[in-house]
Amino acid sequence: MAHTGTGYFDSKGQYFRNPSEATISDLAGLLGRVGDGESLAPGIAHMILEKRAEIERIFADHDAMLEVQARSMAADGKVTQLRPGK
């Protein structure tokens, strides 16, 4: 008997049964080949997705530190900050 279903596709058009598998495939593709022998990229991609919240927090902290650094350099007169639209 025919039936309908839902599928998910990565950026290359490869079919997956759930969104996590499609996202992991895209992340692994972004990472490229990692390590000798069989690539470690799929496992690393899985860990990235699993630890997404922690990774996003780390990048938010990093962005905040870059802002502080830019303000500090501008205050020291080493860098001229431009206002948006100028």
C-alpha positions as CSV (number, residue, x, y, z in Angstrom):
1,M,0.0,0.0,0.0
2,A,1.3,3.5,-0.9
3,H,1.9,6.0,1.9
4,T,3.4,9.4,2.4
5,G,6.4,10.3,4.5
6,T,8.7,13.1,5.5
7,G,12.3,13.4,4.4
8,Y,15.2,15.8,5.0
9,F,17.9,16.7,2.6
10,D,21.4,18.0,3.1
11,S,22.9,20.8,0.9
12,K,24.0,18.1,-1.7
13,G,20.5,16.8,-2.0
14,Q,21.2,13.5,-0.1
15,Y,18.1,12.1,1.7
16,F,18.0,11.6,5.4
17,R,15.2,10.3,7.7
18,N,15.6,13.0,10.3
19,P,16.9,16.6,10.5
20,S,19.9,15.7,12.7
21,E,21.3,13.3,10.1
22,A,21.0,16.0,7.4
23,T,22.6,18.6,9.5
24,I,25.5,16.3,10.5
25,S,26.1,15.6,6.8
26,D,26.3,19.3,6.0
27,L,28.7,19.9,9.0
28,A,30.9,17.0,8.0
29,G,31.0,18.3,4.4
30,L,32.0,21.7,5.8
31,L,34.8,20.2,7.9
32,G,36.1,18.2,5.0
33,R,38.5,15.3,5.5
34,V,39.8,15.1,9.1
35,G,42.5,12.7,10.2
36,D,44.3,9.8,8.5
37,G,42.4,6.8,7.1
38,E,38.6,7.1,7.5
39,S,37.6,10.7,8.1
40,L,36.8,11.8,11.6
41,A,34.5,14.6,10.2
42,P,31.2,12.8,10.7
43,G,32.0,12.1,14.4
44,I,33.1,15.6,15.0
45,A,30.0,17.0,13.2
46,H,27.8,14.8,15.5
47,M,29.6,16.2,18.5
48,I,29.2,19.8,17.3
49,L,25.5,19.3,16.9
50,E,25.2,17.6,20.2
51,K,27.1,20.4,22.0
52,R,25.6,23.3,20.0
53,A,24.4,25.4,23.0
54,E,27.8,25.3,24.6
55,I,29.6,26.1,21.3
56,E,27.2,29.0,20.6
57,R,28.0,30.3,24.2
58,I,31.7,30.1,23.5
59,F,31.4,32.0,20.2
60,A,29.2,34.7,22.0
61,D,31.9,35.1,24.6
62,H,34.5,35.3,21.8
63,D,32.5,38.0,20.0
64,A,32.2,40.0,23.3
65,M,35.9,39.8,23.9
66,L,36.6,41.0,20.3
67,E,34.3,44.0,20.9
68,V,36.1,44.9,24.1
69,Q,39.4,44.6,22.3
70,A,38.2,46.9,19.5
71,R,37.0,49.5,21.9
72,S,40.2,49.4,23.9
73,M,42.3,49.8,20.7
74,A,40.1,52.7,19.6
75,A,40.5,54.4,23.0
76,D,44.3,54.1,22.8
77,G,44.2,55.9,19.5
78,K,45.6,53.0,17.6
79,V,42.4,52.4,15.6
80,T,39.9,54.9,14.3
81,Q,36.4,53.5,14.6
82,L,34.0,54.4,11.8
83,R,30.3,55.1,12.6
84,P,27.9,53.0,10.6
85,G,27.0,54.6,7.3
86,K,30.2,56.7,7.2
